[in-house]
Amino acid sequence: MREEMMNNLFKKLGFGDKMAKNFWAIIIVAFGGAIIYGLPYFRFDYYDAYLATYHLTNTQMGVFGSILGIFGMISYLFGGIVADRFSTRMILTVSLIGTGLGGFVHLLPLNYYQLLVLYAFWGISSLFAFWPACVKAVRILSGSDDQGKAYGFFEGGRGIGAALMAMGAVVAFRVGIGQIDNEVAGMKAVIVYYSVLTIAMGIFCFFTVKDGHMEASDRISFKGIGQVLKMPAVWIISFVTFCNYVFTLSLYYFTPYATSILGATVTFGATLAALKRWFSLFGNIGGGFFSDKFGTGNALLISFLIMALGTVGILVLPTNSGSIAIFTVLFVLIYIFYNVNYAQTWAMMDEGAVPEKYSGTAAGIISTIGYLPEIFVSVLAGVMIDQNPGVGGYRVFFGFLVVMLILGAFFVLVWKAYLKKHPKVK
């Protein structure tokens, strides 16, 4: 009875048979894709407290992001091939458990250089083959006509998972600091929480994720990299991803802007960081349906432009506590349309006719190029903020961000022109 009701619901939502059959598998992959990034990135939700706890500068905090990016860039290229050759279940399991174990290492009294080593490890454990495996899994689990919806629900599921996880982290932090506001204890409580959750998700994936049968002829070799590199669609997708990922990393600086410039509390900043993920559903899922009906390029173009305008709006707000409400509204609007982009970038692979058997390798190459901002954006932001104390540093950085969003819109126009010359054959 319940199965029949779900099937009817899927039909009303316009799901094809393949996506309807694999919907819950997509959600499981999505939750794993949310939880694994809790440890490498939670420092942004508690930015000021993390700086104080580990006696760091903004520039040093940015270097952690660069370390993740450097090791991630190396990992993605080869990790995509691994994702096309080996068990998705084992990739997810090993990546999650390894990342969670790294969290327990974080509990040790590490200095700055030891933290660098830990972030390098996380750059491998959470990025190597894990992300290409997720991207490929979602594409295979859904039909060609459902790519927008599939990646929309995948990112929506990641948003829900991240929201639940972040809200739990806020509770852990409050419990940890206790009555005497001990931020060191609060940080340790958050780290334990994320570590246990990540390892538990790894164990859950091992027992629930099932691998489809892959013939030996479907396992591509390293020569597949050459085939994928010859595809113009892969390069255009990479450049769009590059611009969008600059914004992905920049999102983390909106919270410290609210706390250090507008005067919001640390708890408000962490709560906003947790609540924003619920709003991702509107962009992820709504954008997926819009993309399948009106085209991925149109969805991406509108989103880039609205994100740029919203960021300009925040830049011109008065820098006092009276602006917090308007800032929150603008930030939520930006975040919704950002999530349209983040999900639909991967739907471009099907729209650009990238062969399914190369999905992992293509995702690896796109990630290698598209996620290059991981290497420099956090350091760039840290240097700008340190060298231009107060609101000046944020204005310079957000101005750079607006330029990158406009550049992203330009590459989407290039994509639309490419599709006109190379329409997909169904």
C-alpha positions in Angstrom: 0.0 0.0 0.0 2.7 2.4 1.0 4.8 1.5 -2.1 1.8 2.1 -4.3 1.3 5.6 -2.7 4.9 6.4 -3.3 4.8 5.3 -6.9 1.7 7.5 -7.5 3.5 10.4 -5.9 6.5 9.9 -8.1 4.3 9.8 -11.2 2.7 13.1 -10.2 6.1 14.6 -9.8 7.0 13.5 -13.3 9.6 11.0 -12.4 10.6 8.4 -14.9 10.6 4.7 -14.0 14.3 4.6 -13.4 14.4 7.6 -11.0 11.3 6.4 -9.2 12.9 3.0 -8.6 16.1 4.5 -7.3 14.9 7.6 -5.5 15.8 6.5 -2.0 19.2 5.3 -3.1 19.8 8.8 -4.4 18.8 10.2 -1.0 21.2 7.9 0.8 24.1 9.0 -1.4 23.0 12.6 -0.8 23.1 12.3 3.0 26.6 10.7 2.8 27.6 13.6 0.5 26.5 16.1 3.2 27.9 14.4 6.3 31.4 13.8 5.0 32.1 17.6 4.6 31.0 18.4 8.2 34.5 18.0 9.6 36.6 19.7 6.8 34.3 22.8 6.7 32.7 23.2 10.1 35.3 25.8 11.0 33.5 28.3 8.9 30.2 28.0 10.9 32.2 28.8 14.1 34.7 31.1 12.4 35.5 33.5 15.3 35.4 30.8 17.9 37.7 28.5 15.8 40.2 31.4 15.4 40.3 32.0 19.1 40.4 28.4 20.1 43.4 27.5 17.9 45.1 31.0 18.0 44.9 31.5 14.2 44.9 34.5 11.9 42.4 34.9 9.0 45.3 34.1 6.6 46.2 30.9 8.4 42.5 29.9 8.4 42.5 30.4 4.6 45.6 28.2 4.2 43.5 25.3 5.5 41.2 25.8 2.5 44.2 25.9 0.2 45.5 22.7 1.6 42.2 21.0 1.0 42.2 22.4 -2.5 45.7 21.3 -3.5 45.2 17.7 -2.3 41.7 17.7 -3.7 42.9 18.8 -7.1 45.4 16.0 -7.2 42.8 13.6 -5.9 39.9 14.4 -8.3 41.8 13.6 -11.5 42.7 10.1 -10.5 39.7 9.7 -8.2 37.3 10.0 -11.1 38.9 7.0 -12.8 38.7 5.1 -9.5 35.0 5.9 -9.4 34.6 4.4 -12.9 36.4 1.2 -11.9 35.6 0.2 -8.4 32.8 -0.4 -5.9 30.8 2.8 -5.1 29.8 1.2 -1.8 33.4 0.7 -0.7 34.4 4.2 -1.9 31.7 5.8 0.2 32.4 3.6 3.2 36.1 4.0 3.3 35.9 7.8 2.6 33.4 8.4 5.4 35.0 6.3 8.1 38.5 7.7 7.2 37.2 11.3 7.5 35.5 10.6 10.8 38.7 9.1 12.3 40.5 12.3 11.3 38.1 14.1 13.5 39.2 12.2 16.6 42.8 13.2 15.7 41.6 16.8 15.7 40.9 16.4 19.4 44.6 16.1 20.1 46.5 19.4 21.1 47.5 20.1 17.5 49.6 23.1 16.5 49.1 25.0 13.2 51.4 22.8 11.2 49.9 19.6 12.5 46.5 21.0 11.6 47.8 21.5 8.1 48.6 17.8 7.9 45.1 16.9 9.1 43.5 19.1 6.5 45.7 17.5 3.8 44.4 14.1 4.9 40.8 15.3 4.7 41.6 16.7 1.2 42.2 13.1 0.2 39.7 11.2 2.3 36.7 13.4 1.5 37.5 14.4 -2.1 39.6 11.7 -3.8 37.1 9.3 -5.3 34.2 10.1 -3.1 32.7 13.1 -4.9 33.1 11.6 -8.5 31.5 8.5 -7.2 28.5 10.5 -5.9 28.1 12.4 -9.2 28.3 9.2 -11.2 25.9 7.3 -8.9 23.2 10.0 -9.2 23.5 10.1 -13.0 23.2 6.3 -13.4 20.4 6.0 -10.9 18.2 8.4 -12.9 17.0 8.6 -16.5 18.1 11.1 -19.1 14.9 13.1 -18.9 15.2 13.4 -15.1 18.8 14.6 -14.7 17.8 18.1 -13.4 15.4 16.6 -10.9 17.8 13.9 -9.9 20.6 16.3 -9.1 18.1 18.7 -7.6 16.9 16.1 -5.1 20.5 14.9 -4.6 21.6 18.4 -3.6 18.3 18.9 -1.8 19.0 15.8 0.2 22.4 17.0 0.9 20.9 20.3 2.1 18.5 18.5 4.5 21.3 16.3 5.8 23.6 19.3 6.2 20.9 21.3 8.0 20.1 18.5 10.4 23.8 18.0 11.0 24.5 21.7 11.5 21.6 22.2 13.9 22.9 19.2 16.0 26.3 20.9 16.0 24.8 24.1 17.4 23.3 22.1 20.3 26.7 20.3 20.8 28.5 23.6 20.9 26.1 25.1 23.4 26.3 22.1 25.6 30.1 22.1 25.3 30.6 25.7 26.3 28.4 25.2 29.4 27.6 28.1 31.8 31.1 29.6 31.7 31.2 30.0 27.9 34.2 27.7 27.4 34.7 27.9 23.6 37.5 25.4 23.7 35.2 22.8 25.2 32.5 23.8 22.7 34.8 23.2 19.8 35.7 19.8 21.1 32.1 18.9 21.6 31.4 19.8 17.9 34.4 17.8 16.7 33.2 14.7 18.6 29.7 15.1 17.3 30.8 15.4 13.6 33.3 12.5 14.0 30.8 10.0 15.4 28.2 11.0 12.9 30.6 10.6 9.9 31.8 7.2 11.0 28.2 6.0 11.6 27.2 7.1 8.1 30.1 5.2 6.7 28.9 2.0 8.4 25.3 2.7 7.2 26.4 3.1 3.6 28.3 -0.2 3.8 25.1 -2.1 4.7 22.6 -0.2 2.5 24.3 1.0 -0.7 24.2 -1.7 -3.4 26.5 -1.6 -6.4 25.2 -2.3 -9.9 26.9 -5.0 -11.9 29.6 -3.6 -14.1 31.0 -5.5 -17.0 34.8 -5.6 -17.5 34.3 -3.8 -20.8 32.6 -0.9 -19.0 35.6 -0.3 -16.7 37.5 2.5 -18.5 41.3 2.8 -18.4 43.5 5.8 -17.9 43.3 6.3 -21.6 39.7 7.5 -20.9 41.2 10.7 -19.6 42.3 11.6 -23.1 38.9 10.9 -24.6 37.2 13.1 -22.0 39.7 15.9 -22.4 38.8 16.2 -26.1 35.1 17.0 -25.2 34.4 20.8 -25.4 31.4 20.3 -23.1 33.6 19.1 -20.3 35.8 22.2 -20.5 32.8 24.6 -20.6 31.2 22.8 -17.6 34.6 23.1 -15.8 34.7 26.9 -16.3 31.1 27.3 -15.1 31.9 25.1 -12.1 35.0 27.2 -11.4 33.0 30.4 -11.2 30.3 28.8 -9.1 32.8 27.3 -6.7 34.4 30.6 -6.1 31.0 31.6 -4.6 30.7 28.3 -2.8 33.8 29.1 -0.8 32.8 32.7 -0.4 29.5 31.8 1.2 31.4 31.0 4.4 32.5 34.6 4.7 28.9 36.0 4.9 28.6 34.6 8.4 31.7 36.4 9.9 30.6 39.5 8.0 27.3 39.4 9.9 29.1 38.8 13.3 32.2 41.0 13.0 30.8 43.8 10.9 27.1 44.0 11.5 27.3 43.0 15.1 25.4 39.7 15.1 26.2 37.2 17.8 28.2 34.0 17.2 25.2 31.9 18.0 23.2 33.9 15.4 25.9 33.2 12.8 26.0 29.5 13.6 22.2 29.3 13.6 21.9 31.1 10.3 24.5 28.8 8.8 22.4 25.8 10.0 19.0 27.3 8.9 20.3 28.4 5.5 20.6 24.8 4.4 16.8 24.3 4.7 16.4 27.0 2.1 18.6 25.1 -0.3 15.6 22.8 -1.0 13.9 25.6 -2.9 16.9 26.1 -5.2 17.9 22.5 -5.5 14.5 20.9 -6.2 12.7 23.8 -7.7 15.7 24.5 -10.0 15.7 20.8 -11.0 12.1 20.9 -12.3 12.8 24.3 -13.9 15.9 23.0 -15.6 14.3 19.9 -17.0 11.5 22.0 -18.5 13.3 25.1 -19.7 16.9 24.1 -20.0 19.9 24.0 -17.7 21.5 27.0 -19.3 18.5 29.3 -18.6 18.4 28.2 -14.9 22.1 28.8 -14.5 22.1 32.2 -16.2 19.2 33.6 -14.1 20.9 32.3 -10.9 24.3 33.9 -11.6 22.7 37.3 -12.3 20.5 37.2 -9.1 23.4 36.1 -7.0 25.5 39.0 -8.3 22.7 41.5 -7.6 22.1 40.2 -4.1 25.8 40.4 -3.2 25.8 44.0 -4.5 22.8 44.7 -2.2 24.7 43.4 0.8 27.7 45.5 -0.1 25.6 48.8 0.1 23.9 48.0 3.4 24.8 50.3 6.4 27.3 48.5 8.6 25.3 48.4 11.9 22.9 45.9 13.7 19.9 47.5 12.0 20.9 45.9 8.8 20.9 42.3 10.1 17.3 41.6 9.1 17.8 42.9 5.5 21.1 41.1 5.3 19.4 37.8 6.3 16.7 38.2 3.6 19.3 39.0 0.9 21.6 36.1 2.0 18.7 33.6 2.0 17.7 34.8 -1.5 21.3 34.5 -2.7 21.6 31.1 -1.2 18.5 29.8 -2.8 19.7 30.7 -6.3 23.2 29.5 -5.5 21.7 26.1 -4.9 20.0 26.1 -8.3 23.5 26.4 -9.8 25.3 24.0 -7.6 22.8 21.2 -8.5 22.3 21.9 -12.1 26.0 22.2 -13.0 26.2 18.4 -12.9 23.1 18.0 -15.1 25.0 19.8 -17.8 26.9 16.5 -18.5 23.8 14.8 -19.8 22.7 17.9 -21.7 26.1 18.1 -23.3 26.0 14.4 -24.3 29.0 13.3 -22.2 28.8 9.4 -22.4 27.5 7.8 -19.2 30.4 5.4 -18.9 32.8 8.4 -18.6 30.7 10.0 -15.9 33.2 9.4 -13.1 36.2 10.4 -15.2 34.4 13.5 -16.5 33.3 14.5 -13.0 36.9 14.1 -11.8 38.3 16.3 -14.6 35.5 18.9 -14.1 36.2 18.9 -10.3 40.0 19.2 -10.9 39.5 22.4 -12.9 36.3 23.6 -11.4 37.4 23.3 -7.8 40.7 25.0 -8.3 39.3 28.0 -6.3 39.7 25.8 -3.2 43.5 26.5 -3.5 43.3 30.3 -3.5 39.9 31.7 -2.5 40.2 31.2 1.2 43.8 32.6 1.3 42.7 35.5 -0.9 39.8 36.3 1.4 42.0 36.0 4.5 44.7 38.3 3.1 42.1 40.9 2.0 40.4 40.9 5.4 43.7 41.0 7.3 45.2 43.8 5.2 42.0 45.9 5.1 40.7 45.6 8.7 37.0 46.0 9.2 34.4 46.4 6.5 37.0 47.4 3.9 38.4 43.9 3.5 35.0 42.4 3.0 34.0 45.0 0.5 37.1 44.3 -1.6 36.5 40.5 -1.4 32.8 40.7 -2.2 33.6 43.0 -5.1 35.9 40.3 -6.5 33.0 37.8 -5.9 30.6 39.9 -8.0 33.1 39.9 -10.9 33.3 36.1 -10.8 29.6 35.7 -10.8 29.3 37.9 -13.9 32.1 35.8 -15.5 30.0 32.7 -14.7 27.0 34.2 -16.5 29.3 34.7 -19.5 30.4 31.1 -19.6 26.7 30.0 -19.4 26.1 32.1 -22.6 29.0 30.2 -24.2 27.3 27.0 -23.1 24.0 27.9 -24.7 25.8 28.8 -27.9 27.6 25.5 -27.9 24.3 23.5 -27.5 22.8 25.3 -30.5 25.7 24.1 -32.6 25.8 20.6 -31.0 22.2 19.7 -30.1 21.9 16.4 -28.1 20.6 13.5 -30.2 17.9 11.6 -28.4 
